């Protein structure tokens, strides 16, 4: 299929939630071929701008620092639309559902993919999970794009209401974090006909890897079609050796809408956004964490994301964030925040669980449990706010 240089509105698409914030504006922009500006930090998630050629401007969604405006050519997404349609059988017969703001790149990608392929679209942002589930049933949704946090809230509402299964859903695409085993099992029960596709990527890179039926536990999958992944410098590393993740791909962004290069480095055709991980002998990618979050505890490298993922698998944990603060004896000490409404979870329970599975230097020294946690629009923990609560300037 020939890849165009601007998004197109397939006349088969129907917008089933026309009053969703920004959706009318987005449809108009796709129809007219204007540049599309998506924001997580402004009142209106979508704005349009007449330019010589169409650009897509969206914001990064990290956990520390201000969002950065990312500029990309539409064809870097259009190519993925065609690959997904061929690989997963997506077509105008499908109905998509999203759960986040159109200012978030995952939601924006899914919505424009639906509009381009001719599928119907439901935008369920700012709805209570129970209403979202009802929309899935009423609209016979077949394709879901969501973050693990959004899916967690969804399945919790169905457990509480003893909702019957929804067999119409065929595909669930999950990105922006790791799905816990408990949530995955609940999704399989709620959507018995659905295939779950976990993918790893960033706003700057789009898809990097995507899982399949053979993906080993803990991996984020094999490289997405036409993507090359290497670990470390140009020579690469041996299997299972941790290093910086470098990506070469036709889906990379063009640059930031400013002079910043914060967190981005390039080496020839390859780009890194600062993630660390390793490839096993079969080429499956395993993540360790962010390079800028890695800390040393008692002379050992620690990735807070690995601890967050481990604690996040515990029953009753809704959200977890691990921070590091300076420590005169150990270099750094780890402080863990857990969002939970379970009466069976306590700081002692969590620390004891960590001791049985993690090395001693990776066990948080302090654990705080609460029924609330500051989060970003993306649903990720707001690390800046948590650090401020500790009196840290990070």
Secondary structure, 3 states (H helix, E strand, C coil): CCCCCCCCCCCCCCECCCCCCCHHHHHHHHHHCCEEEECCCCCCCEEEECCCCCEEEEECCCCCCCCCEEEEECHHHHHHHHHHHHHHCCCCCCEEEECCCCCCHHHHHHHHHHHHHCCEEEECCCCCHHHHHHHHHHCCCCEEEECHHHHHHHHHHHHHHCCCCCCCCCEEEEECCCCCHHHHHHHHHHCCCCEEEEEEEECCCEEEEECCCCCCCCCCEEECCCCEEEECCCCCCCCCCCEEEEEECCCCCCEECCCCCCCCEEECCEEECCEEEEECCCCCEEEEEECCCCEEECCEEECHHHHHHHHHCCCCEEEEEEEEEEECCCEEEEEEEEEECCCCCCHHHHHHHHHHHCCHHHCCCEEEEECCCCECCCCCECHHHHHHHHCCCC
